[in-house]
Amino acid sequence: MFELGFWATLSLVQQKIELVKQIWGYVLLFPEWLNYLNELDEKVKTLRRKQEVLSSIEDDISETLKGAEFETGKKRKREVEIWLENVKRKKEDVQSIELEITEKKYFLRPWLGSCIDRNLQEVQELCERGQFSEGLFLDVIPTSREPLVTQSLVGQDSNLETIWEWLNDSNVSRIGVYGRKGVGKTAILIRIQNRLLDVSTSTFEHVYWVSVPEKPSVHKLQDVIAKQIGLSLSDEDKIIRAAKLHRALTLRNRCVIILDGVWKPFIDEVGIPSQRSGCKLILSTQTLRDCRKMDCQRTLEIKPLSHEEAVDLFKEKLSSSAPLGRDFGDIMDQIVKECQGLPLWILTEAEELRGVEDINEWRNALAEAREYRNGLPS
């Protein structure tokens, strides 16, 4: 009985001795564990500082991208998009580590130090890659100042000079040119466009020619203008699209927009800047009323050519080297009268009769012109 008690006591003593040894082992390891915790804390602080630098770089790049959204011919590179996505993921990783540190979960993860080391390296690499020494953008639209093809223009010199004077008047920002269809508004505006593109005579930096769609809408016109200035508009609400278009045009220094063939007075809904923005607008339409509805400060009526001017334009387009006989001359005179001094009509008739020597065809052309005129609204 005594012997059994002795061995039980001895076993208990040995267990306590072993426990003491384990405790002493932990005590001996405590400085090393404490050192590990201190190093871990320093690494976390370093990771936070690196993350702040990365966030600053990200903010700068995002602001640059946001501003360039309204610049002509700018499209962010795909590698920039990938970098931004990687930065977002890495920020989430760092937040996860900080959460574990805050909740003291690192006691359960002795390998957390190596995880922080890896994230430190990856954050540093993202900072270096975020320099983008070759730029953030692709030039998707080449800069072009090519003049438009001009048509014959007779008797419009004074109108051209009047529009040019208004363009160079700092108090004038919206100019309306109106007149009947075919009277030559487009031909005049093309000459103005080409003159604006001539660096020797113009100080305007941005000139945009916009042909208004035949069946216009706010959405369609926004798309046409956006394409001209190199702005990408998504399928958003037209009010948001108008705001983006307005900002993009406002940011352009010394800008002129030419809208040819405006049918409805909804320019302000499209997003074209107001009169105080520094962006000048020239538009063509058929009535003075439409010009006034679109708040044009100056308006100019383009009137039909005189009979003499119309005959000169017809002969110029006909470009016949041989003189016309008397009968041909009389028919030409009548055709020109039927054209009512409208250059587009005159040019079309002359082009159809160029090289035609059969007088019957000339008579047929006169009859068709007369029939067409009779069908026009009074």
PyMOL commands that set and color helices and strands:
alter all, ss='L'
color gray80, all
select helices_A, chain A and resi 2-68+78-102+105-108+112-129+157-167+185-197+218-229+238-250+267-270+288-293+307-318+326-338+343-353+359-374
alter helices_A, ss='H'
color red, helices_A
select strands_A, chain A and resi 74-76+137-139+174-178+206-211+255-260+279-285+298-301
alter strands_A, ss='S'
color yellow, strands_A
deselect
rebuild
show_as cartoon
